[in-house]
Amino acid sequence: MKQKDIALIAIIVFISGIASFFISGAVFAPAKDRKQNVEVVEAITSDFPEPDKDYFNNNSIDPTQLIQIGTGTNPAPFNGNSQ
């Protein structure tokens, strides 16, 4: 490389560095604008309140209990055979 080529490359690098500095300053937000307020969340605790006695008591309906309607004695009800 000749001395002129090295000087030309150095000038191009210097000018592109200055240009990229100003362009990045225009594109990216400044540090003071990058701050954002967030909502504070309460800490999670292991305490669980007792459920409402109006809905959860010994007289309530048990949805997990098997309910049988009629006399379903067919062992394969979806087989097409009926008894």
C-alpha positions in Angstrom: 0.0 0.0 0.0 1.1 3.5 -0.7 1.3 6.3 1.9 -1.7 8.0 0.3 -3.9 4.9 0.6 -3.2 4.6 4.3 -4.0 8.2 4.9 -7.2 8.0 2.8 -8.3 4.9 4.8 -7.6 6.7 8.1 -9.6 9.8 7.0 -12.5 7.6 5.9 -12.5 5.7 9.2 -12.4 9.0 11.2 -15.2 10.6 9.2 -17.4 7.4 9.4 -16.8 7.2 13.2 -17.9 10.8 13.7 -20.9 10.3 11.5 -21.9 7.0 13.2 -21.6 8.8 16.6 -24.1 11.5 15.6 -26.5 9.2 13.8 -26.6 6.8 16.8 -27.3 9.7 19.0 -30.3 10.7 16.8 -31.6 7.1 16.5 -31.3 5.8 20.0 -33.0 7.4 23.0 -30.8 9.2 25.5 -30.3 7.7 29.0 -32.8 10.0 30.7 -35.6 8.9 28.3 -34.8 5.2 28.8 -36.1 5.1 32.4 -39.6 3.8 32.9 -41.8 3.7 36.0 -43.2 0.3 36.9 -45.9 -0.9 39.2 -44.8 -2.3 42.5 -46.2 -5.8 43.1 -46.9 -7.2 46.6 -44.8 -10.1 47.8 -46.3 -13.6 47.5 -47.0 -15.2 50.9 -47.7 -18.8 51.9 -50.9 -17.7 53.7 -54.1 -18.8 52.1 -57.4 -17.5 53.5 -60.1 -19.9 54.4 -62.7 -20.4 51.7 -66.2 -19.0 52.1 -68.4 -21.3 54.3 -71.5 -20.4 52.2 -70.0 -22.4 49.3 -67.6 -24.8 50.9 -69.3 -26.8 53.6 -70.4 -30.3 54.4 -73.8 -29.8 52.9 -72.5 -28.7 49.5 -72.9 -30.7 46.3 -69.8 -32.8 45.5 -69.1 -32.3 41.8 -66.7 -35.3 41.8 -69.4 -37.8 42.8 -70.4 -40.2 40.1 -74.0 -39.5 38.9 -75.8 -42.3 37.1 -78.9 -41.7 35.1 -81.0 -44.8 34.4 -79.8 -48.4 34.4 -76.6 -48.2 32.3 -75.7 -51.9 32.3 -74.2 -51.8 28.8 -70.4 -52.4 29.0 -69.8 -50.9 25.6 -72.2 -48.0 25.1 -70.6 -46.6 22.0 -70.3 -50.0 20.2 -73.6 -49.8 18.4 -75.1 -52.6 20.5 -77.9 -51.8 22.9 -79.3 -53.9 25.7 
